[in-house]
Amino acid sequence: MRVKLDSDRCQGHGRCYDLAPGLFGEDDEGYGHVVGDGVVPPDEEQAARLAVANCPERTIEILQEARHDRR
């Protein structure tokens, strides 16, 4: 799973970095940004989905879901 944040649409509510501080940070003006390359560790997937669901401007998206082999 990978997350992306559209910084042009971000209004700086801070929900992303409050809900998923391991995935998102804030700049000097309080706007959110993705920490690192956006790859979400398995133990942070729920936090990533929570951040996506709680962003008022819908600036965060999940680019790639993890695929599980179900044989």
PDB file with one MODEL, atoms N, CA, C and O in Angstrom:
MODEL        1
ATOM      1  N   MET A   1       0.846  -1.168   0.000  1.00  0.00           N
ATOM      2  CA  MET A   1       0.000   0.000   0.000  1.00  0.00           C
ATOM      3  C   MET A   1       0.897   1.240   0.000  1.00  0.00           C
ATOM      4  O   MET A   1       1.957   1.270   0.625  1.00  0.00           O
ATOM      5  N   ARG A   2       0.437   2.243  -0.714  1.00  0.00           N
ATOM      6  CA  ARG A   2       1.168   3.509  -0.796  1.00  0.00           C
ATOM      7  C   ARG A   2       0.151   4.646  -0.682  1.00  0.00           C
ATOM      8  O   ARG A   2      -0.958   4.543  -1.206  1.00  0.00           O
ATOM      9  N   VAL A   3       0.525   5.722  -0.004  1.00  0.00           N
ATOM     10  CA  VAL A   3      -0.350   6.884   0.108  1.00  0.00           C
ATOM     11  C   VAL A   3       0.261   8.077  -0.600  1.00  0.00           C
ATOM     12  O   VAL A   3       1.478   8.188  -0.744  1.00  0.00           O
ATOM     13  N   LYS A   4      -0.617   8.961  -1.036  1.00  0.00           N
ATOM     14  CA  LYS A   4      -0.210  10.203  -1.692  1.00  0.00           C
ATOM     15  C   LYS A   4      -1.087  11.319  -1.147  1.00  0.00           C
ATOM     16  O   LYS A   4      -2.273  11.108  -0.891  1.00  0.00           O
ATOM     17  N   LEU A   5      -0.521  12.495  -0.970  1.00  0.00           N
ATOM     18  CA  LEU A   5      -1.259  13.657  -0.489  1.00  0.00           C
ATOM     19  C   LEU A   5      -1.097  14.776  -1.508  1.00  0.00           C
ATOM     20  O   LEU A   5       0.024  15.123  -1.878  1.00  0.00           O
ATOM     21  N   ASP A   6      -2.208  15.340  -1.962  1.00  0.00           N
ATOM     22  CA  ASP A   6      -2.196  16.450  -2.909  1.00  0.00           C
ATOM     23  C   ASP A   6      -2.033  17.746  -2.117  1.00  0.00           C
ATOM     24  O   ASP A   6      -3.002  18.276  -1.575  1.00  0.00           O
ATOM     25  N   SER A   7      -0.820  18.241  -2.058  1.00  0.00           N
ATOM     26  CA  SER A   7      -0.536  19.417  -1.225  1.00  0.00           C
ATOM     27  C   SER A   7      -1.217  20.678  -1.738  1.00  0.00           C
ATOM     28  O   SER A   7      -1.404  21.623  -0.971  1.00  0.00           O
ATOM     29  N   ASP A   8      -1.595  20.718  -3.013  1.00  0.00           N
ATOM     30  CA  ASP A   8      -2.297  21.890  -3.545  1.00  0.00           C
ATOM     31  C   ASP A   8      -3.711  22.018  -2.972  1.00  0.00           C
ATOM     32  O   ASP A   8      -4.241  23.125  -2.881  1.00  0.00           O
ATOM     33  N   ARG A   9      -4.314  20.912  -2.590  1.00  0.00           N
ATOM     34  CA  ARG A   9      -5.675  20.934  -2.035  1.00  0.00           C
ATOM     35  C   ARG A   9      -5.705  20.943  -0.513  1.00  0.00           C
ATOM     36  O   ARG A   9      -6.752  21.209   0.076  1.00  0.00           O
ATOM     37  N   CYS A  10      -4.579  20.658   0.136  1.00  0.00           N
ATOM     38  CA  CYS A  10      -4.531  20.595   1.595  1.00  0.00           C
ATOM     39  C   CYS A  10      -4.831  21.962   2.205  1.00  0.00           C
ATOM     40  O   CYS A  10      -4.306  22.984   1.764  1.00  0.00           O
ATOM     41  N   GLN A  11      -5.687  21.961   3.231  1.00  0.00           N
ATOM     42  CA  GLN A  11      -6.037  23.201   3.932  1.00  0.00           C
ATOM     43  C   GLN A  11      -5.435  23.271   5.329  1.00  0.00           C
ATOM     44  O   GLN A  11      -5.675  24.234   6.057  1.00  0.00           O
ATOM     45  N   GLY A  12      -4.662  22.267   5.711  1.00  0.00           N
ATOM     46  CA  GLY A  12      -3.946  22.306   6.980  1.00  0.00           C
ATOM     47  C   GLY A  12      -4.763  21.961   8.213  1.00  0.00           C
ATOM     48  O   GLY A  12      -4.469  22.458   9.300  1.00  0.00           O
ATOM     49  N   HIS A  13      -5.773  21.129   8.072  1.00  0.00           N
ATOM     50  CA  HIS A  13      -6.566  20.723   9.236  1.00  0.00           C
ATOM     51  C   HIS A  13      -5.764  19.842  10.191  1.00  0.00           C
ATOM     52  O   HIS A  13      -6.042  19.827  11.390  1.00  0.00           O
ATOM     53  N   GLY A  14      -4.792  19.122   9.689  1.00  0.00           N
ATOM     54  CA  GLY A  14      -3.905  18.323  10.536  1.00  0.00           C
ATOM     55  C   GLY A  14      -4.417  16.965  10.941  1.00  0.00           C
ATOM     56  O   GLY A  14      -3.792  16.295  11.762  1.00  0.00           O
ATOM     57  N   ARG A  15      -5.521  16.544  10.398  1.00  0.00           N
ATOM     58  CA  ARG A  15      -6.060  15.235  10.789  1.00  0.00           C
ATOM     59  C   ARG A  15      -5.143  14.100  10.360  1.00  0.00           C
ATOM     60  O   ARG A  15      -5.015  13.105  11.073  1.00  0.00           O
ATOM     61  N   CYS A  16      -4.507  14.238   9.209  1.00  0.00           N
ATOM     62  CA  CYS A  16      -3.642  13.154   8.720  1.00  0.00           C
ATOM     63  C   CYS A  16      -2.497  12.891   9.686  1.00  0.00           C
ATOM     64  O   CYS A  16      -2.264  11.745  10.071  1.00  0.00           O
ATOM     65  N   TYR A  17      -1.788  13.925  10.076  1.00  0.00           N
ATOM     66  CA  TYR A  17      -0.640  13.688  10.959  1.00  0.00           C
ATOM     67  C   TYR A  17      -1.044  13.482  12.409  1.00  0.00           C
ATOM     68  O   TYR A  17      -0.245  12.981  13.199  1.00  0.00           O
ATOM     69  N   ASP A  18      -2.259  13.853  12.778  1.00  0.00           N
ATOM     70  CA  ASP A  18      -2.757  13.502  14.112  1.00  0.00           C
ATOM     71  C   ASP A  18      -3.147  12.024  14.181  1.00  0.00           C
ATOM     72  O   ASP A  18      -2.895  11.355  15.183  1.00  0.00           O
ATOM     73  N   LEU A  19      -3.763  11.524  13.113  1.00  0.00           N
ATOM     74  CA  LEU A  19      -4.243  10.138  13.090  1.00  0.00           C
ATOM     75  C   LEU A  19      -3.175   9.132  12.671  1.00  0.00           C
ATOM     76  O   LEU A  19      -3.213   7.975  13.089  1.00  0.00           O
ATOM     77  N   ALA A  20      -2.228   9.568  11.853  1.00  0.00           N
ATOM     78  CA  ALA A  20      -1.191   8.663  11.350  1.00  0.00           C
ATOM     79  C   ALA A  20       0.163   9.372  11.343  1.00  0.00           C
ATOM     80  O   ALA A  20       0.717   9.641  10.277  1.00  0.00           O
ATOM     81  N   PRO A  21       0.697   9.675  12.527  1.00  0.00           N
ATOM     82  CA  PRO A  21       1.948  10.432  12.598  1.00  0.00           C
ATOM     83  C   PRO A  21       3.164   9.697  12.022  1.00  0.00           C
ATOM     84  O   PRO A  21       4.178  10.327  11.721  1.00  0.00           O
ATOM     85  N   GLY A  22       3.072   8.409  11.872  1.00  0.00           N
ATOM     86  CA  GLY A  22       4.167   7.670  11.253  1.00  0.00           C
ATOM     87  C   GLY A  22       4.176   7.778   9.739  1.00  0.00           C
ATOM     88  O   GLY A  22       5.163   7.432   9.091  1.00  0.00           O
ATOM     89  N   LEU A  23       3.071   8.260   9.174  1.00  0.00           N
ATOM     90  CA  LEU A  23       2.934   8.350   7.718  1.00  0.00           C
ATOM     91  C   LEU A  23       2.907   9.780   7.204  1.00  0.00           C
ATOM     92  O   LEU A  23       3.304  10.047   6.070  1.00  0.00           O
ATOM     93  N   PHE A  24       2.434  10.703   8.045  1.00  0.00           N
ATOM     94  CA  PHE A  24       2.268  12.091   7.622  1.00  0.00           C
ATOM     95  C   PHE A  24       2.920  13.035   8.624  1.00  0.00           C
ATOM     96  O   PHE A  24       2.972  12.759   9.822  1.00  0.00           O
ATOM     97  N   GLY A  25       3.408  14.132   8.113  1.00  0.00           N
ATOM     98  CA  GLY A  25       3.987  15.166   8.958  1.00  0.00           C
ATOM     99  C   GLY A  25       3.391  16.505   8.570  1.00  0.00           C
ATOM    100  O   GLY A  25       2.518  16.581   7.705  1.00  0.00           O
ATOM    101  N   GLU A  26       3.871  17.569   9.217  1.00  0.00           N
ATOM    102  CA  GLU A  26       3.389  18.903   8.893  1.00  0.00           C
ATOM    103  C   GLU A  26       4.563  19.811   8.562  1.00  0.00           C
ATOM    104  O   GLU A  26       5.669  19.641   9.074  1.00  0.00           O
ATOM    105  N   ASP A  27       4.293  20.785   7.687  1.00  0.00           N
ATOM    106  CA  ASP A  27       5.339  21.742   7.371  1.00  0.00           C
ATOM    107  C   ASP A  27       5.266  22.908   8.358  1.00  0.00           C
ATOM    108  O   ASP A  27       4.503  22.855   9.322  1.00  0.00           O
ATOM    109  N   ASP A  28       6.042  23.941   8.126  1.00  0.00           N
ATOM    110  CA  ASP A  28       6.104  25.075   9.045  1.00  0.00           C
ATOM    111  C   ASP A  28       4.784  25.834   9.171  1.00  0.00           C
ATOM    112  O   ASP A  28       4.570  26.548  10.151  1.00  0.00           O
ATOM    113  N   GLU A  29       3.898  25.683   8.184  1.00  0.00           N
ATOM    114  CA  GLU A  29       2.612  26.375   8.208  1.00  0.00           C
ATOM    115  C   GLU A  29       1.460  25.460   8.601  1.00  0.00           C
ATOM    116  O   GLU A  29       0.305  25.886   8.591  1.00  0.00           O
ATOM    117  N   GLY A  30       1.756  24.209   8.946  1.00  0.00           N
ATOM    118  CA  GLY A  30       0.724  23.284   9.400  1.00  0.00           C
ATOM    119  C   GLY A  30       0.086  22.440   8.318  1.00  0.00           C
ATOM    120  O   GLY A  30      -0.860  21.702   8.590  1.00  0.00           O
ATOM    121  N   TYR A  31       0.585  22.535   7.092  1.00  0.00           N
ATOM    122  CA  TYR A  31       0.046  21.727   6.010  1.00  0.00           C
ATOM    123  C   TYR A  31       0.668  20.332   6.044  1.00  0.00           C
ATOM    124  O   TYR A  31       1.838  20.166   6.390  1.00  0.00           O
ATOM    125  N   GLY A  32      -0.131  19.340   5.680  1.00  0.00           N
ATOM    126  CA  GLY A  32       0.331  17.967   5.730  1.00  0.00           C
ATOM    127  C   GLY A  32       1.211  17.587   4.564  1.00  0.00           C
ATOM    128  O   GLY A  32       1.150  18.188   3.492  1.00  0.00           O
ATOM    129  N   HIS A  33       2.036  16.575   4.794  1.00  0.00           N
ATOM    130  CA  HIS A  33       2.841  15.976   3.739  1.00  0.00           C
ATOM    131  C   HIS A  33       3.124  14.529   4.115  1.00  0.00           C
ATOM    132  O   HIS A  33       3.084  14.152   5.286  1.00  0.00           O
ATOM    133  N   VAL A  34       3.409  13.731   3.096  1.00  0.00           N
ATOM    134  CA  VAL A  34       3.738  12.325   3.305  1.00  0.00           C
ATOM    135  C   VAL A  34       5.169  12.229   3.808  1.00  0.00           C
ATOM    136  O   VAL A  34       6.070  12.881   3.281  1.00  0.00           O
ATOM    137  N   VAL A  35       5.367  11.415   4.825  1.00  0.00           N
ATOM    138  CA  VAL A  35       6.705  11.170   5.356  1.00  0.00           C
ATOM    139  C   VAL A  35       7.334  10.058   4.516  1.00  0.00           C
ATOM    140  O   VAL A  35       6.718   9.014   4.301  1.00  0.00           O
ATOM    141  N   GLY A  36       8.544  10.281   4.050  1.00  0.00           N
ATOM    142  CA  GLY A  36       9.250   9.264   3.267  1.00  0.00           C
ATOM    143  C   GLY A  36       8.666   9.105   1.882  1.00  0.00           C
ATOM    144  O   GLY A  36       8.244  10.077   1.255  1.00  0.00           O
ATOM    145  N   ASP A  37       8.645   7.854   1.403  1.00  0.00           N
ATOM    146  CA  ASP A  37       8.217   7.580   0.031  1.00  0.00           C
ATOM    147  C   ASP A  37       6.744   7.191  -0.090  1.00  0.00           C
ATOM    148  O   ASP A  37       6.282   6.862  -1.182  1.00  0.00           O
ATOM    149  N   GLY A  38       6.012   7.226   1.006  1.00  0.00           N
ATOM    150  CA  GLY A  38       4.589   6.918   0.961  1.00  0.00           C
ATOM    151  C   GLY A  38       4.241   5.457   1.128  1.00  0.00           C
ATOM    152  O   GLY A  38       3.061   5.106   1.168  1.00  0.00           O
ATOM    153  N   VAL A  39       5.238   4.599   1.226  1.00  0.00           N
ATOM    154  CA  VAL A  39       4.963   3.171   1.434  1.00  0.00           C
ATOM    155  C   VAL A  39       4.467   2.988   2.865  1.00  0.00           C
ATOM    156  O   VAL A  39       5.075   3.466   3.823  1.00  0.00           O
ATOM    157  N   VAL A  40       3.345   2.283   2.980  1.00  0.00           N
ATOM    158  CA  VAL A  40       2.706   2.075   4.275  1.00  0.00           C
ATOM    159  C   VAL A  40       3.062   0.694   4.806  1.00  0.00           C
ATOM    160  O   VAL A  40       2.721  -0.308   4.178  1.00  0.00           O
ATOM    161  N   PRO A  41       3.742   0.618   5.954  1.00  0.00           N
ATOM    162  CA  PRO A  41       4.021  -0.690   6.552  1.00  0.00           C
ATOM    163  C   PRO A  41       2.710  -1.381   6.944  1.00  0.00           C
ATOM    164  O   PRO A  41       1.726  -0.705   7.244  1.00  0.00           O
ATOM    165  N   PRO A  42       2.684  -2.699   6.944  1.00  0.00           N
ATOM    166  CA  PRO A  42       1.454  -3.425   7.273  1.00  0.00           C
ATOM    167  C   PRO A  42       0.802  -2.990   8.588  1.00  0.00           C
ATOM    168  O   PRO A  42      -0.425  -2.954   8.681  1.00  0.00           O
ATOM    169  N   ASP A  43       1.592  -2.665   9.589  1.00  0.00           N
ATOM    170  CA  ASP A  43       1.005  -2.275  10.872  1.00  0.00           C
ATOM    171  C   ASP A  43       0.466  -0.845  10.872  1.00  0.00           C
ATOM    172  O   ASP A  43      -0.114  -0.415  11.870  1.00  0.00           O
ATOM    173  N   GLU A  44       0.641  -0.102   9.784  1.00  0.00           N
ATOM    174  CA  GLU A  44       0.129   1.271   9.671  1.00  0.00           C
ATOM    175  C   GLU A  44      -1.026   1.381   8.676  1.00  0.00           C
ATOM    176  O   GLU A  44      -1.527   2.480   8.441  1.00  0.00           O
ATOM    177  N   GLU A  45      -1.458   0.259   8.087  1.00  0.00           N
ATOM    178  CA  GLU A  45      -2.506   0.312   7.066  1.00  0.00           C
ATOM    179  C   GLU A  45      -3.819   0.862   7.606  1.00  0.00           C
ATOM    180  O   GLU A  45      -4.479   1.651   6.930  1.00  0.00           O
ATOM    181  N   GLN A  46      -4.201   0.467   8.788  1.00  0.00           N
ATOM    182  CA  GLN A  46      -5.450   0.971   9.363  1.00  0.00           C
ATOM    183  C   GLN A  46      -5.360   2.478   9.606  1.00  0.00           C
ATOM    184  O   GLN A  46      -6.326   3.199   9.360  1.00  0.00           O
ATOM    185  N   ALA A  47      -4.227   2.954  10.080  1.00  0.00           N
ATOM    186  CA  ALA A  47      -4.035   4.389  10.302  1.00  0.00           C
ATOM    187  C   ALA A  47      -4.093   5.155   8.978  1.00  0.00           C
ATOM    188  O   ALA A  47      -4.635   6.259   8.926  1.00  0.00           O
ATOM    189  N   ALA A  48      -3.543   4.579   7.915  1.00  0.00           N
ATOM    190  CA  ALA A  48      -3.594   5.217   6.597  1.00  0.00           C
ATOM    191  C   ALA A  48      -5.034   5.344   6.121  1.00  0.00           C
ATOM    192  O   ALA A  48      -5.433   6.400   5.630  1.00  0.00           O
ATOM    193  N   ARG A  49      -5.809   4.290   6.259  1.00  0.00           N
ATOM    194  CA  ARG A  49      -7.219   4.348   5.845  1.00  0.00           C
ATOM    195  C   ARG A  49      -8.007   5.352   6.693  1.00  0.00           C
ATOM    196  O   ARG A  49      -8.891   6.041   6.184  1.00  0.00           O
ATOM    197  N   LEU A  50      -7.687   5.429   7.964  1.00  0.00           N
ATOM    198  CA  LEU A  50      -8.348   6.389   8.851  1.00  0.00           C
ATOM    199  C   LEU A  50      -8.030   7.824   8.427  1.00  0.00           C
ATOM    200  O   LEU A  50      -8.914   8.680   8.410  1.00  0.00           O
ATOM    201  N   ALA A  51      -6.780   8.080   8.089  1.00  0.00           N
ATOM    202  CA  ALA A  51      -6.388   9.419   7.623  1.00  0.00           C
ATOM    203  C   ALA A  51      -7.109   9.777   6.324  1.00  0.00           C
ATOM    204  O   ALA A  51      -7.586  10.901   6.173  1.00  0.00           O
ATOM    205  N   VAL A  52      -7.194   8.833   5.388  1.00  0.00           N
ATOM    206  CA  VAL A  52      -7.899   9.058   4.125  1.00  0.00           C
ATOM    207  C   VAL A  52      -9.360   9.396   4.397  1.00  0.00           C
ATOM    208  O   VAL A  52      -9.892  10.353   3.835  1.00  0.00           O
ATOM    209  N   ALA A  53     -10.004   8.622   5.252  1.00  0.00           N
ATOM    210  CA  ALA A  53     -11.426   8.808   5.541  1.00  0.00           C
ATOM    211  C   ALA A  53     -11.722  10.108   6.283  1.00  0.00           C
ATOM    212  O   ALA A  53     -12.844  10.610   6.220  1.00  0.00           O
ATOM    213  N   ASN A  54     -10.742  10.653   6.977  1.00  0.00           N
ATOM    214  CA  ASN A  54     -10.983  11.836   7.803  1.00  0.00           C
ATOM    215  C   ASN A  54     -10.455  13.134   7.217  1.00  0.00           C
ATOM    216  O   ASN A  54     -10.546  14.175   7.868  1.00  0.00           O
ATOM    217  N   CYS A  55      -9.913  13.108   6.027  1.00  0.00           N
ATOM    218  CA  CYS A  55      -9.418  14.335   5.400  1.00  0.00           C
ATOM    219  C   CYS A  55     -10.598  15.099   4.800  1.00  0.00           C
ATOM    220  O   CYS A  55     -11.249  14.593   3.886  1.00  0.00           O
ATOM    221  N   PRO A  56     -10.889  16.311   5.296  1.00  0.00           N
ATOM    222  CA  PRO A  56     -12.046  17.065   4.794  1.00  0.00           C
ATOM    223  C   PRO A  56     -11.966  17.406   3.302  1.00  0.00           C
ATOM    224  O   PRO A  56     -12.994  17.455   2.626  1.00  0.00           O
ATOM    225  N   GLU A  57     -10.779  17.637   2.792  1.00  0.00           N
ATOM    226  CA  GLU A  57     -10.621  17.997   1.386  1.00  0.00           C
ATOM    227  C   GLU A  57     -10.378  16.795   0.480  1.00  0.00           C
ATOM    228  O   GLU A  57     -10.270  16.941  -0.738  1.00  0.00           O
ATOM    229  N   ARG A  58     -10.293  15.612   1.073  1.00  0.00           N
ATOM    230  CA  ARG A  58     -10.025  14.380   0.314  1.00  0.00           C
ATOM    231  C   ARG A  58      -8.729  14.504  -0.490  1.00  0.00           C
ATOM    232  O   ARG A  58      -8.677  14.155  -1.669  1.00  0.00           O
ATOM    233  N   THR A  59      -7.689  15.005   0.170  1.00  0.00           N
ATOM    234  CA  THR A  59      -6.409  15.189  -0.502  1.00  0.00           C
ATOM    235  C   THR A  59      -5.527  13.950  -0.444  1.00  0.00           C
ATOM    236  O   THR A  59      -4.508  13.878  -1.132  1.00  0.00           O
ATOM    237  N   ILE A  60      -5.908  12.983   0.366  1.00  0.00           N
ATOM    238  CA  ILE A  60      -5.085  11.786   0.533  1.00  0.00           C
ATOM    239  C   ILE A  60      -5.739  10.634  -0.213  1.00  0.00           C
ATOM    240  O   ILE A  60      -6.952  10.436  -0.150  1.00  0.00           O
ATOM    241  N   GLU A  61      -4.911   9.885  -0.918  1.00  0.00           N
ATOM    242  CA  GLU A  61      -5.441   8.702  -1.596  1.00  0.00           C
ATOM    243  C   GLU A  61      -4.489   7.530  -1.433  1.00  0.00           C
ATOM    244  O   GLU A  61      -3.284   7.688  -1.242  1.00  0.00           O
ATOM    245  N   ILE A  62      -5.080   6.356  -1.516  1.00  0.00           N
ATOM    246  CA  ILE A  62      -4.302   5.122  -1.502  1.00  0.00           C
ATOM    247  C   ILE A  62      -4.048   4.770  -2.955  1.00  0.00           C
ATOM    248  O   ILE A  62      -4.987   4.558  -3.723  1.00  0.00           O
ATOM    249  N   LEU A  63      -2.784   4.707  -3.329  1.00  0.00           N
ATOM    250  CA  LEU A  63      -2.420   4.460  -4.718  1.00  0.00           C
ATOM    251  C   LEU A  63      -2.366   2.984  -5.060  1.00  0.00           C
ATOM    252  O   LEU A  63      -2.639   2.590  -6.193  1.00  0.00           O
ATOM    253  N   GLN A  64      -2.013   2.172  -4.081  1.00  0.00           N
ATOM    254  CA  GLN A  64      -1.831   0.752  -4.369  1.00  0.00           C
ATOM    255  C   GLN A  64      -2.190  -0.046  -3.129  1.00  0.00           C
ATOM    256  O   GLN A  64      -1.625   0.167  -2.056  1.00  0.00           O
ATOM    257  N   GLU A  65      -3.112  -0.946  -3.279  1.00  0.00           N
ATOM    258  CA  GLU A  65      -3.460  -1.862  -2.198  1.00  0.00           C
ATOM    259  C   GLU A  65      -2.487  -3.028  -2.200  1.00  0.00           C
ATOM    260  O   GLU A  65      -2.022  -3.454  -3.257  1.00  0.00           O
ATOM    261  N   ALA A  66      -2.186  -3.529  -1.050  1.00  0.00           N
ATOM    262  CA  ALA A  66      -1.358  -4.731  -0.955  1.00  0.00           C
ATOM    263  C   ALA A  66      -2.149  -5.904  -1.523  1.00  0.00           C
ATOM    264  O   ALA A  66      -3.354  -6.017  -1.299  1.00  0.00           O
ATOM    265  N   ARG A  67      -1.478  -6.757  -2.243  1.00  0.00           N
ATOM    266  CA  ARG A  67      -2.146  -7.934  -2.812  1.00  0.00           C
ATOM    267  C   ARG A  67      -1.771  -9.151  -2.009  1.00  0.00           C
ATOM    268  O   ARG A  67      -0.597  -9.395  -1.729  1.00  0.00           O
ATOM    269  N   HIS A  68      -2.770  -9.902  -1.646  1.00  0.00           N
ATOM    270  CA  HIS A  68      -2.548 -11.106  -0.840  1.00  0.00           C
ATOM    271  C   HIS A  68      -2.834 -12.339  -1.707  1.00  0.00           C
ATOM    272  O   HIS A  68      -3.858 -12.406  -2.388  1.00  0.00           O
ATOM    273  N   ASP A  69      -1.947 -13.277  -1.671  1.00  0.00           N
ATOM    274  CA  ASP A  69      -2.121 -14.516  -2.407  1.00  0.00           C
ATOM    275  C   ASP A  69      -3.112 -15.385  -1.649  1.00  0.00           C
ATOM    276  O   ASP A  69      -2.874 -15.729  -0.491  1.00  0.00           O
ATOM    277  N   ARG A  70      -4.221 -15.743  -2.287  1.00  0.00           N
ATOM    278  CA  ARG A  70      -5.272 -16.515  -1.606  1.00  0.00           C
ATOM    279  C   ARG A  70      -5.425 -17.873  -2.254  1.00  0.00           C
ATOM    280  O   ARG A  70      -6.498 -18.184  -2.771  1.00  0.00           O
ATOM    281  N   ARG A  71      -4.422 -18.664  -2.244  1.00  0.00           N
ATOM    282  CA  ARG A  71      -4.502 -20.009  -2.827  1.00  0.00           C
ATOM    283  C   ARG A  71      -5.025 -20.990  -1.848  1.00  0.00           C
ATOM    284  O   ARG A  71      -5.158 -22.171  -2.168  1.00  0.00           O
TER     285      ARG A  71
ENDMDL
END
